[in-house]
Amino acid sequence: MAELTEQETTLVLPRLTNDDAWRLGCLLVGMARERGAAVTVDIRRGGQQLFHCAMEGTTPDNDAWLARKARVVERYHASSLLVGERFRAKGTTFEASSRLDPDVYAAHGGAFPLRVAGAGVVGVVGVSGLPQADDHALVIDGLTRFLDEVRTSWNA
């Protein structure tokens, strides 16, 4: 859980424009292609969907998973994987103890809060199509690469 918590504090964006969401989404799709992974990628800011791509091999079920995982992020301001892990650390499950409808909320890996420095959580980036730890890892790898590119372009 310490690693998941550290990700929450270190993966903070300087801003999140519509163009930033497009670049991040395209980066995640490209990384999924490199890995031979069929996923759906979704990025939202507030109530607005800024990016969505359902790769070949995905289904509408992936969209439903993304919506459920994103609701967990929006409610807890933490990654869907971290929320699930917090419940497991207490010896229970999210489904058994959250008192939230599992048809509406899913504390499974793959959705991550988009934090902007000085503003807090402003949106959600999510991936669905792989086992939950792999969905989460793809998001983390993509955000890390995106932030590296942003920092490089600012220092150029």
C-alpha positions as CSV (number, residue, x, y, z in Angstrom):
1,M,0.0,0.0,0.0
2,A,2.9,2.3,0.6
3,E,3.8,2.2,-3.1
4,L,0.2,3.0,-4.1
5,T,0.1,5.9,-1.7
6,E,3.4,7.3,-3.0
7,Q,2.0,7.2,-6.6
8,E,-0.9,9.3,-5.4
9,T,1.5,12.0,-4.1
10,T,4.1,12.0,-6.8
11,L,2.0,11.8,-10.0
12,V,0.7,15.3,-9.9
13,L,0.1,17.3,-13.1
14,P,1.0,21.0,-13.5
15,R,-2.3,21.4,-15.4
16,L,-4.9,19.4,-17.3
17,T,-6.1,21.0,-20.5
18,N,-8.1,19.3,-23.2
19,D,-4.9,19.0,-25.3
20,D,-3.1,17.4,-22.3
21,A,-5.9,14.8,-22.0
22,W,-5.6,14.0,-25.7
23,R,-1.8,13.6,-25.5
24,L,-2.1,11.4,-22.4
25,G,-4.9,9.3,-23.9
26,C,-2.9,8.8,-27.1
27,L,0.2,7.9,-25.1
28,L,-1.8,5.3,-23.2
29,V,-3.3,3.8,-26.3
30,G,0.2,3.7,-27.9
31,M,1.7,1.9,-24.9
32,A,-1.2,-0.6,-24.9
33,R,-0.5,-1.3,-28.6
34,E,3.2,-1.8,-27.8
35,R,2.2,-4.3,-25.1
36,G,-0.3,-6.1,-27.4
37,A,-3.1,-5.2,-24.9
38,A,-6.7,-4.6,-25.9
39,V,-8.0,-1.9,-23.6
40,T,-10.4,1.0,-23.4
41,V,-8.9,4.3,-22.2
42,D,-11.0,7.1,-20.7
43,I,-10.1,10.5,-19.4
44,R,-12.6,12.8,-17.6
45,R,-12.3,16.2,-16.0
46,G,-15.3,17.1,-13.8
47,G,-18.3,15.8,-15.7
48,Q,-16.7,16.1,-19.1
49,Q,-15.2,13.2,-21.1
50,L,-12.1,14.5,-22.7
51,F,-10.7,11.3,-24.2
52,H,-12.1,7.9,-25.0
53,C,-10.7,5.0,-27.1
54,A,-12.0,1.5,-27.2
55,M,-9.4,-0.6,-28.9
56,E,-10.2,-3.6,-31.1
57,G,-11.0,-6.5,-28.8
58,T,-12.8,-4.6,-26.1
59,T,-16.5,-4.6,-25.4
60,P,-19.1,-2.3,-23.9
61,D,-18.4,-4.1,-20.6
62,N,-15.1,-2.3,-20.5
63,D,-17.0,1.0,-20.6
64,A,-19.1,-0.1,-17.7
65,W,-16.0,-1.1,-15.6
66,L,-14.4,2.3,-16.3
67,A,-17.5,4.1,-15.1
68,R,-17.7,2.1,-11.9
69,K,-13.9,2.5,-11.2
70,A,-14.1,6.2,-12.0
71,R,-16.9,6.7,-9.5
72,V,-14.7,5.2,-6.8
73,V,-11.9,7.6,-7.6
74,E,-14.3,10.6,-7.6
75,R,-15.8,9.6,-4.3
76,Y,-12.5,8.7,-2.4
77,H,-10.0,10.9,-4.3
78,A,-7.7,7.9,-4.5
79,S,-7.0,5.2,-7.1
80,S,-9.5,2.5,-7.5
81,L,-6.8,-0.1,-6.7
82,L,-5.7,1.8,-3.5
83,V,-9.3,2.0,-2.3
84,G,-9.7,-1.8,-2.7
85,E,-6.4,-2.4,-1.0
86,R,-7.5,-0.3,2.0
87,F,-10.6,-2.4,2.5
88,R,-8.6,-5.7,2.1
89,A,-6.0,-4.4,4.7
90,K,-8.9,-4.1,7.2
91,G,-9.8,-7.8,6.5
92,T,-12.8,-7.1,4.4
93,T,-13.7,-6.2,0.9
94,F,-15.0,-3.0,-0.7
95,E,-18.2,-4.8,-1.8
96,A,-18.9,-6.1,1.7
97,S,-18.1,-3.0,3.7
98,S,-18.4,0.2,1.6
99,R,-22.2,0.2,1.7
100,L,-22.1,1.3,-2.0
101,D,-23.8,-0.5,-4.8
102,P,-21.3,-2.8,-6.6
103,D,-23.3,-2.2,-9.8
104,V,-22.3,1.5,-9.6
105,Y,-18.9,1.4,-7.8
106,A,-15.9,-1.0,-8.4
107,A,-12.7,-0.8,-6.3
108,H,-10.7,-2.7,-8.9
109,G,-7.4,-1.3,-10.3
110,G,-7.4,0.8,-13.4
111,A,-8.7,4.2,-12.5
112,F,-6.4,6.9,-11.1
113,P,-7.1,10.5,-9.9
114,L,-5.8,13.3,-12.0
115,R,-4.4,15.8,-9.5
116,V,-3.3,19.2,-10.5
117,A,-0.8,21.1,-8.4
118,G,-2.6,23.7,-6.3
119,A,-6.0,22.4,-7.3
120,G,-6.3,18.8,-6.1
121,V,-8.2,16.1,-7.9
122,V,-9.8,17.5,-11.1
123,G,-10.4,14.3,-13.0
124,V,-9.9,10.6,-13.6
125,V,-7.8,8.6,-16.1
126,G,-8.9,4.9,-16.5
127,V,-8.0,1.8,-18.3
128,S,-10.0,-1.4,-18.6
129,G,-9.3,-4.7,-20.4
130,L,-6.5,-6.3,-18.4
131,P,-6.3,-7.9,-15.0
132,Q,-6.7,-5.1,-12.4
133,A,-3.0,-4.8,-11.4
134,D,-2.1,-4.6,-15.1
135,D,-4.7,-1.9,-15.8
136,H,-3.3,0.1,-12.9
137,A,0.3,-0.4,-14.0
138,L,-0.5,0.8,-17.5
139,V,-2.1,4.0,-16.1
140,I,0.9,4.6,-13.8
141,D,3.5,3.9,-16.6
142,G,1.6,6.3,-18.9
143,L,1.3,9.1,-16.3
144,T,4.9,8.7,-15.4
145,R,6.0,9.0,-19.1
146,F,3.6,11.9,-19.7
147,L,5.0,13.8,-16.7
148,D,8.5,13.1,-17.9
149,E,7.6,14.5,-21.3
150,V,6.0,17.6,-19.8
151,R,9.0,18.3,-17.6
152,T,11.4,17.8,-20.6
153,S,9.4,20.2,-22.8
154,W,9.4,22.8,-20.0
155,N,13.1,22.6,-19.6
156,A,13.9,22.8,-23.3
